[in-house]
Amino acid sequence: MITILEDLKEKSIRNKVVCFGHFSYLHAGHIRYFNYASNNDKGVCVVITSGPSDRSGSAFDIDDRIKLLKKICDIKNFVICRRNSLRDLVERLYKCDLVLGKASLASADISEVELRDLLERVNSKLILLEGDEGKLFETLTYSTEEISSKHIEEFKFRCKNGSIDLSRITNVLEANRSSKVLVIGDLIVDDYVATEPLGISAEAPVIVVREVQSRKYVGGAGVVAKHLSALGGEVSLISVVGIDNEAKFVNHNLISFKIKPTLIEDPTRPTVYKRRYISGYTKLLRVSRLSKTSLSSSIENKLVEKLEFLIQECDAIVLSDFQYGVLSKKTTTHLELLSKKYNKKLFVDIQCSSQVGKINKLNSCFAIFPTEREARSTILDSQVDVEHLGQDILRLCNSQYCILKLGEEGLILFERGSQKRFQLPALSVNAVDVAGAGDSLLASVVYGFLNNLTMRESVALGSIVASLNVENLGNEPVNKSKIIKRLHGLM
């Protein structure tokens, strides 16, 4: 049943557990709200607001969101609140439990103190839930299979409403189409050391483990290049390395993946090396070996000199910046000038979650791939809703597209000049190693777009590849046959 809040009289909603929000995107916290409501003796009522997205022409209007909630969460009773006013809602409640997340309350038109006071007057109460607790609750309440099924159903729903034909994506992969891509950024050697726990040291409260075996992977810009090559791209890579065994390993590994590396040796810096100690699938410790000093002018000049030739030969440029010094101000300035001079699209992933920096390092780009945390750190706003966050990043980075990565909650695609955004849930619910999710997403989106997929189709492909990538320990490219198999399973 669907009714309009503004048409209801005072105290019309009685003895209900009421969930309030615009629900433009669903995350694990919402599952807790609905689960709490459905397990209560009172009936369930979802009050769905128009939200900021509808007023600006969201791709998912109220009807779409109601359909999704009915399908995914088995909700049956809805009240539409077009004025987005929590205050208006309270006037129509009587003996109800109002379930809210703290983020929703922070953006409401009423303070928590006043809200509790008004609810008390109508014999109602506030149930305030934390978002993180919601994620934990989902894990404890549902089996992995149930959660996965919900995510898959939502993924299919979003694709259908976004006019995405998964068979078209499959055809592109099966056709083995190629495109020339230049990757530039920091190279990293990731060393995973498997250990066996022995106990606690007698001398100090320190965990003691025995090293069992180790395995090295090429990470950073190198693994982005490897993902592109595995999909069928013709890939060149340019970076700076030290004169050490790690540089030799990187060069040999990239060549084995049919990548053309241009590695500029810097005798003053080591190749970035990260060693992770793990027990089972649990990471115990990470030790990094790197230089925090800037590139010398001579190394920068060598890098810039080689860029012009390489850019002329490619169809697009991928910038994978881990903030370890390769992409200095001078290098990025020349990179932007050359991309405009030769009309090459620039796909940018500037990772600053664990480093000092911001994602608006360039004046403009074609597409940028920040995490929610990186985006919020850049605009210095931890409270703004994701709708406005994505639009802010588009303006700040002067980008045509922003692919905002939400971790366990999936991603949202924003496009400049349009308030319509496209969201997909995360398909993997039992991630083993999330370290390479962003790299595989970036590479897949670039490959798809260069092979005539729409940006939405490219993002769907990236989401699927990322879900496969995180199911294995170590950041290695996903076999194309596995991607095609997953696509067939989603059709």
N, C-alpha and C positions, 0 to 999 in steps of 0.2 A: 504494500500500500504506500502511495506517495501523496503527501499533502504539502501545502505551502504554509510556512510558519506565520507569515504576516496575515493569513486568513484565519488563524486560530485565536480563540479567546483566551483570557487569562486562566491559568491552571488547567489547560486542556490536555497537557501531557502528564499522565498520572501513573505512578507506580512502575516506572520504567528505569532501565539502565541506559543512559543517554550518552552516545559518543558524538563529539562535536569536532568538525574540521572540514577543510575543502577536499582532502584526500586526492589531490592531483597526482601524487605519486604514493605508492604503498611501500612501507618498510616494515621490518620485523616488529617494531614497537606497536604498530597498528594491530598486529595479530594478537598482542597481549590485550589491547583494549577490547577487541571483539570477543576474545576467548573469556575474559573476565565477565563480560556482559552476558554471554550465552550460558555460562555456568551458574548464573545467579537465578534466584527464584522469580525475579521480576522479568518482564519482557524486555526486548532489546529495541532501541530506536536510534537510528543514525541521523543526526542533523547535519546535512551537507551544505556548505556555503558555496557561493559563487566563486569566492577566492579572487585574488588579483589576476589570475590567469584568464578567467572568463571575460573580464572587462576589457582585456587587450586581445581577445580572440584566440584563446587556447585551442590546441588541436583536440583536447579532450574536454568537451562540455559536460554539464551536469548529468545529462542522460548517459553519456559514455561511462562516467565514473560510477553511476548507480548500477549499470550493467555489470561492470567489473566487480564491484563489491558483492553483488548478488551471486556472481559466478565463483569468485575466489573464496569469499568469506561466508557465503550462505546467509547474507543479511536480507531481510524481507520488508522491514518497515523503515521508511525514509521520510524525513521532513526537510524541505528545501528552504534555506534561510538566505534570501537574496541580498539582504543588507549586511551580511557577515557580522552581525552584532550578537555577541555573547550576552550582553545586557538584555536584548530583546528576547532571547531564548529563556532566560531565567524567569521572566514575567509569566511564562506559559507553563512552567513546571510545577508539580505538586507531588511530594513524597517520591522524589526521584534521586538516583545516584548519577551525578554528572562526571563522566570519565574524561580526563584531559591529560595531555602530555605537557611537560613544563614549557616546551618550545611554543605550543599553541597558546598557553596562558600568557607568555611573555609578549606576544603580539596582539593580545586581545584588547578590546575597548573598555576594559574594566580591570581594576587591580585585584590581586588575590584576596586581600583583606575585605574589600567591598563585596567581592563575589561570594565569599563564605558567609558574610552577613546577610546578603539577599537570599541565598539558598536556605539559610536557617529560618528565614521568615516564611518560606513556603515548604517547611518540613522536609527539606532536601539536603544533600551533602555532596561534597566535592571529593572525588577520588583522583589524586594527582599521581601520575605514573612517570617514571624516568624512561627515556628512550633506550638507554643501555640495558636496563632491567628487562625491557621488552624483548631485546635480542636474546638475552639469556633465557627468558621465559619461553620463547619460541623453541629454543633448542631442547628445553626440558619437557615441554608439553607434547611436541610432535616428533614422530620418528623422522629419520633422514629421508625416507621414501615419501612421506607425506609432505614434508617441506619442499622437496624437489618437485613433486607433482604440482604443488601450488605455483611454484616459480615457472614451471614449464607452461602451465595453463595461462599465466599472466603474460609470458613471453609471446605465446601464440596470439593472444588477444591484442597485444600492442602491435604486433606485426600486421595483423589483419586490418586494424584501424589505421595503421600508418601506410597502407597500400604497399606492403612489402611482399613480394613473391619469392619465397625461399627457393623455388625451383630455378629461378633466374640466377640466383647466387650460385647454386650448384652447377649450372651450365657454364658459368664463367670459370669455376675451378676445374671442371672436367675438360674444358677447352684448352687448358694449359697456356693461356695467354701470357705474354711477357710485357714488361715495361721497364724502362731504365730509370733507376733511382740512385741518387747520391745521398749517402748518410754521413753526417759529420757530428762529432761529439766525443765525449770521454770514453775511453776503453777501460774495462775492468776485468780482472781475472778473479773469478769467484771459486774459492777452494772449499769444498764441503768435507769435513772430517767426521766420519762416523765413529762413535765411541760406545764403550760398554761401561755403565756405571758400576763403581766398586764400593762406594760408600762415602763416609765423611772422614776427613783427615783427623788423626789423633792430635796433631799439633795446633790446629785452628779449625773453626767452623767453615771448612772449604770442601766442596764436592770433589771427589777423586774419580776420574774416569780413565779407561784404557783405550788408546787409539786403536781402532780396528782396521779402517781403510780410509782412503781419501780420493776425491775425484775433482778435477778442475773443469770449469766452464768459462767460456768467454761471455762477459756480461757488458752492461752499459750499451753504448752505441753499437758494439759488436753483435750483441744478440738481436738487436732490432734488424740489423743487416741480415743476420742468419734467418730470422723469421720471414723477411721479404724474399730471400733466395729460395727458401723451402716452399713458398707459395707459387714460385715461378718467376719472380722478378730477376732482372739483370742488374746486379748491385755493385756499386763502387763505394768505397769507404775511405775517408781521410781523417786522421787523428794524430796525436802526439804520444809517443811511448818513450820509455827509458831504454838504456842499453843494458838489458838484463835477460834472464831466461824467460821471464813472463812475456816479454815482447816477442821472443822467438815462438813461444807457444801460441800467442795470439795470431801471429802472421801465418803459421802453419795451419791453425784451425780454420781461419777465415778462407784460406785458399782451398781447403778441403770441402768447403761449402760453395765453391765456385764464385767467391766474392773477390773483387779486385781491390786489394788494400793499398793505400798510399800512407805509409807510416813514417812520420818525421821523427827522427831520434833526437832526444834531448838528454845529454849526458849529466845534466844537473837534477834530473827528476826521475824517480822510479816509475815504472808502469803501476797503475793503481791495482792493489792486491787486497782482497778481502778473504779472510779465513773464518769460516763458520764451524763451530763445534756443535754437533748434534747427537742426540740420543733418541733413537727411534725417529719420530717426526718432530721432536721438540728441539728447538734451537737453544743451546745453553749459553753461547758466548760468540761474539764476533770481534775479530781483531783486524784493523785496517792499516795498510802501509801506503802512504801517499804523501805528496808534497802540497803545502798550502801556499807556496810562493807563486807569483804570476809568471807567465811565460816571458822569456827574454825577447827583446825587440827582434833579434835575428831569427828566432824560431817563429815568431808571429809573421814576419815577412815571408818566410818559406811557406808557411801555411796559406797566406793570402795569395802568393804567386801561383800556387798549384790549384787554388780554388777556381780561378777563371776558366782554365782549360776544362776541368772536370764538370763544371756547371753547364757548359755549352753542350756536353755530350749526354746530359740526362733529361728525363721528362719531368722530374720533380725533385725537391730537396727535403730531406728529413733531418731535423736538428734534434739530437738527443743529448741534452745538457744535464749532467749530474753535478754541476758547479765545482768541478775539480780543476778548472783552469784552462782547458783547451779553448773554450769559447769566450775569449776576452772581449772587451768593448771594441777594440780595433777589428777583431775577426768578425764579430756579429754585424758591425757597421758595413764592412765590405760585403759580407754575405747578403745583407738586405739590398745593397746597391746592385750587386750582380744578379740577384733573383729578379729584380725589376728590369734590369737592362736586357736580360735574355728571356723575360716573361716565363719564369719558372715558379710554380706554386710551392710555398714554404709551409711544411707541416712541422709543428713545434711542440716538443715536450721538455719543459724545464722543470726538473725535479728539485724541490727545495724543502721537502718535508723534514729531512734530517740535516740540511745544510742551511747556511745563512744566505738569503737571497729572495728575490721575488720573480714572478713569472713574466712580468712586463719588461723583459730585458730587450726586446726588439720594438721598433716603432710600429711594425705591422706584420701580419702573416696571414696565411690562408686559413689554417686551422690550428687551434691550440688545445692541449690535452691536460688540464690541471686536475689534481684531486680537489675535493671540497676543502680540505685543510690548506692546501697551497693557495687556492683562490681566496679564502678568507684571510690568510696571512698577508696577501698582496693588497687587498682593499682595506685591511685593518678593521674588519667588522665581523664579529663572531655571532651576531644575532640576526642579520638579514636573512630572509627566506631564500631558498635555492632558486626560485623564479627570478628574483631580482639579482641574485648573485651571478647567475649565468649571463644576464644582460649587462651587468656591470663589467664583467671580464671581456665581453665582446667589445664594449666601448673603450675600455682601458688599453687593451692589446690591439685595437684596430684590426680585428680578425673577422673573417667571413663566418667561421664556425667555431664554436666552443663545445668540446666534448667533456662534460663535467663528470669525473669519476667519483662514485659514491661508495666504493668498497663493496661490502656485503649487500648494499641496497641497489647495486647496478650502476647505471649511468643515465645522463640526460644530454641530449643534443640540442644546442641552441644555434639559431641562425640569425645573422645580422639583417635588420630590416623586417624581421617577422617576429611577432610575439608568440608564435606557435613553437612549442618545443616537443621533442620526441623522447620518450623514456623507455628504457628496457630494464627488467630486473636481472640480477646476477643469476646465471643458470647453475653454477656450482654451489653446493651447500656443504660440501665436506672437503674444502681446500686443504691440500697438503703443504703447498709452498706458494704464497701469493706474490713472491718477489718479482715474477716475470709477467704478471697480469697486464700491467700497463704497457710493457714493451710489445707483447703480442697483439694487444688491441691497436696500438699505434701502427704497427706494420700492416696489419690486416685491413685497417681503414684506408691506408695509403694505397695498398695493392688493389682493393676493390674499386676505389674511386678512379684510379688510373686505367682501370679496365672496364669503364663505362657503367659501373653501378652508381646508383644515386647515393648521396651521403647517408641517407637513412639505411639503405641496403648495406652500405659499407660498414656502418656502425653495428648492424645486426650480425654481419660476418665477424667483426672484431669481437663482439660479445661472446659468440660461440667459440671462437678460437681461444679467447682468454679463459673460458670455463674449462676447456680441455687442458690448457697449459698449467693451471694451478692444481691439477689433480696428480701431478708428479713432482718429486723432489728434484730441484735443479732446474735452471732456466734454459731449456732446450726447445728448438722448434717442434711444433706439432706436425706429425705426418699428415699430408694432405688427404689421404684416404680416410683417416679418422674424422677429419672435418666434414668430408662428404657424407660419411656414415651418420654423423650427428645431425647434419642437415636433413637427411632422409628420415631420421627418427622424429624430427620436429614437424614434418609435413603432414 
